[in-house]
Amino acid sequence: MTTPVPAHEPHKAKTVRPIRFVSLDERKRNLTAAHFNVFNLTPQQISFDMVSYGAGAMSQEQLAGQLIGDEAYAGARNFENMSGAITRVLGHTYVCPTHNTLGSVKLLLHAFASSGQRLPSNARGRIDLHAPRGIELVDVRDHAEAVFTGNFDLAALEAAIGASRPPFVGAQAFADGQHPISLGNLRAARALADRHGLRLVLDVSRVVENAWYIQRFEPGMADRSIAELVKLTAKSAHVIMMDGAQDARANTGGFLATDNPADHERFINDIVVFEGLHTYGGMAGRTMEVIARGLDEMCDESTVQWAMAQTERFTARLREAGVPIERGCDGAYVQADRFLPQATQHPAHALACALYLSAGVRALVPGLVGRDHLLPLQIPRLAMSNRQLDQVADAVIALHAQRERIPALTLEMDGQWHDALRFGSVLADLAPFAFDCEPWLVHTLEPIAITTREQRERAIREAGWNTFLLRSADVTIDLLTDSGTTAMSSVQWAAYDAAVPTPATSSAYLEFAAAIRDTYGYQYVLPTHQGRAAEQILSEVMIRPGQIVPGNMYFTTTKVHQEYAGGVFADVIVDEAHDPTSTFRWKGNIDLAKLDALVREHGAAQIAYISFELSVNMAGGQPVSMDNLREVYAWSRQHGIAVMFDATRAVENAYLIQKHDLRYRSTHVKDILREIMLYGDGATVSGKKDYLINIGGLLTFKDNAAWAHAAEAKLRIYEGGVRDGGLPAADLAAMAQGVREMVDDRYIRARVEQAVRLAGWLKDAGVPVVEPTGSHAVFVDARRFLPHVDQDEYPAQRLAGEIYVETGVRPMERGNVSKGRDRDGNNYRPALELVRLTLSRRVYSDDHLRAVADGIIRLWQRRNQISGLRFVYEPRDLRFFQGRFEPLPAASVAQPAGVAATGQR
Ligand SMILES: *Cc1c(COP(=O)(O)O)cnc(C)c1O
């Protein structure tokens, strides 16, 4: 049975690689400077670099392996690990490491071939490794075969062997990246080689893609796993060679392997001449470790199914739009001569230039001049989302629609290899393609749990129907919280790595302080380990016991610290914030009339400060308008009261102003944020949210030195050094870079719009969600979802558990359980009985979220079968963390769906 195509990636992003979107003007300049040969462009000049070789995403295990390279000259442990993996996965015992495929070919030819020989092969090789050594390739591919186009024409092979005794028979799994070979044909070629006393040498660099074709299209193979087929394929040959930068997802490296000790002996005798030593072969130890782990991972069934489904989707989209392409194992190979019949010379280069100019996408023209006119658009393995791939396809389709406007190139410098050519041209007048997708690629990935319903039913029972008590290992898509769950960027990691630790002033601190001053315009920068630590210090510095602290709804930790410092919290948020059905746009606003009333009652001196949260978390990520910010600040000036922001989600708020306030439509988020911060005197921040890091926080003041010095005194006692707040320099450095990345317009738009899309899919199916959609989460209204479940039977808690069982998605309850009981022991029964689906930053794709929506929609369709819960263990404080429940009997759910809420008892 073939594994079904997964609905989403079987992994999530662990680290991301930021994408630059270069302007049309820049692209024109870059292309001219590159002599109209896109080979000369660097990735920093490109939005999507459509190459698969060495450009894929590593797993976090591979990345970890990269850091434990045993760089011994002889007998490295990494070599032993790699050899073990090769034997386990590919079945061959004797391994000869090389620096890449070119190294392997060097050794092979030196061991077996001599000049003037002819080598029959099913591959032509875009890069001809053989001709320079005087060896001619003989094409013995079966050109009549429709599916396994890489199959040998066995009669032609027999004839070629008979005509001139070749050194060996060459074969490639997925020959030239385009032609899969069947297992049956490969075995027949092996038998033929055996009859003639020749070796069959197989290039297995793309063995996984080839195994997928065998599984799918070769009769009798559908029940075999990818792992089995990979091994059977590799075992069909006498000698295999592999490039580490293909299926094993390393960035370089390779090897030859065989079961014949005599052949191995010959390879390793030559290795010291050409490559290195027989236990490293011209590779760093870390590369061998990365390859070892990549080999163990590359046959993972759902990963292979996902990657191949991406390729199918990409090629289908292009083909259906009429773009002339050939199928590749790793993407679509555009037939440039059919795309651009007007370009008689070098159509692939002309097309590559036009694609870069119109969309910033690079497709590379590889190898030797004069072989064909194909322009490969390869997918970097596991690095791109379907949303991105669809848009790259759309960019090609848009170019196809205006192909008459693509000018021909004039050759200015000729050469044998495509990378050496130079051209002159006029800059085409093409309509540019605008991307609207996440501005990052997956750099490293983390596998996610793929579970069965049975496993999940057991897991939720064991967790007492409390999603906080689930093990991460049982969770497929984790939407519990966005706190500290960010995927850091490779740039942040580089800064993390480069930071020099010190208990005194680090340059990381200075970078961070500079980034905050630049972003907020605030003078005093006090790092803390988290937001709540900043809240504690701020509260102690600013609040005299008995003073009132007005705020726009409360946040749990903020309110606790205000109360610990002797303050009395007063909610002054607009009434609409408490109504889940109100569609008011600025539900985070402060109601000035409520503030006025407080001052009239208590006097301005009794107000400690205004606690002003941006993009109010507890209201569902609801924004404050710029007008409200301005008005509240003007009011506070009049009364001599300070405004202190909770700026944890200030960037999300700034984006919502850009989106919904017409006056700010063309203002950068960074400038909107800077204006927001004008209307306050200081801020606390949980860096675990906006700052794109996993730990960290901030207390900052605009210009009041007295407050800053009082806060510093407390920082030393509670947190750490005055310039680190208990954070290592490395985390400060990552945070400084995160502060720069967070105000990127494309990034924050991608983040917030993902929530909007998720909410839209749910709403379209009738699922009740809180409106308007907030900035960081989608809230499902459990009261309207399960109207037949009384609030004291905890509908949101039950719904959260059911969502987990149905989908493997972990949400969080925000309702009666979270709110707790009053003094008389009765549940508070709050107006909001919600299930929160919180989106981590840069971690999940649209396909993950589409699967979330589909699962919840299935539940919605059978909602009347869902009953409530009762406590079996109820802690006194913060019971939502540790409480345990059991489902009530299904008898209490006899009512049909759609019945009005049972209401208050
Ligand atoms: C998370 C959060 C906090 C608390 O920050 P921690 O870093 O978890 O201590 C404070 N305010 C808001 C709005 C938050 O979202």
The ligand as an SDF file (V2000), in Angstrom:
LIG
                    3D

 15 15  0  0  0  0  0  0  0  0999 V2000
    3.6380   37.0060   27.1330 C   0  0  0  0  0  0  0  0  0  0  0  0
    3.2050   38.3220   27.5750 C   0  0  0  0  0  0  0  0  0  0  0  0
    3.6840   38.9020   28.7640 C   0  0  0  0  0  0  0  0  0  0  0  0
    4.5880   38.1650   29.7160 C   0  0  0  0  0  0  0  0  0  0  0  0
    5.8410   37.9640   29.1820 O   0  0  0  0  0  0  0  0  0  0  0  0
    6.7630   36.7100   29.5380 P   0  0  0  0  0  0  0  0  0  0  0  0
    7.9340   36.8850   28.6740 O   0  0  0  0  0  0  0  0  0  0  0  0
    5.9920   35.4680   29.3130 O   0  0  0  0  0  0  0  0  0  0  0  0
    7.1400   36.8410   30.9790 O   0  0  0  0  0  0  0  0  0  0  0  0
    3.2620   40.1730   29.0750 C   0  0  0  0  0  0  0  0  0  0  0  0
    2.3930   40.8330   28.2900 N   0  0  0  0  0  0  0  0  0  0  0  0
    1.8970   40.3000   27.1610 C   0  0  0  0  0  0  0  0  0  0  0  0
    0.9350   41.0710   26.3270 C   0  0  0  0  0  0  0  0  0  0  0  0
    2.2690   39.0320   26.7720 C   0  0  0  0  0  0  0  0  0  0  0  0
    1.7630   38.4970   25.6440 O   0  0  0  0  0  0  0  0  0  0  0  0
  1  2  1  0
  2  3  1  0
  2 14  2  0
  3  4  1  0
  3 10  2  0
  4  5  1  0
  5  6  1  0
  6  7  2  0
  6  8  1  0
  6  9  1  0
 10 11  1  0
 11 12  2  0
 12 13  1  0
 12 14  1  0
 14 15  1  0
M  END
$$$$
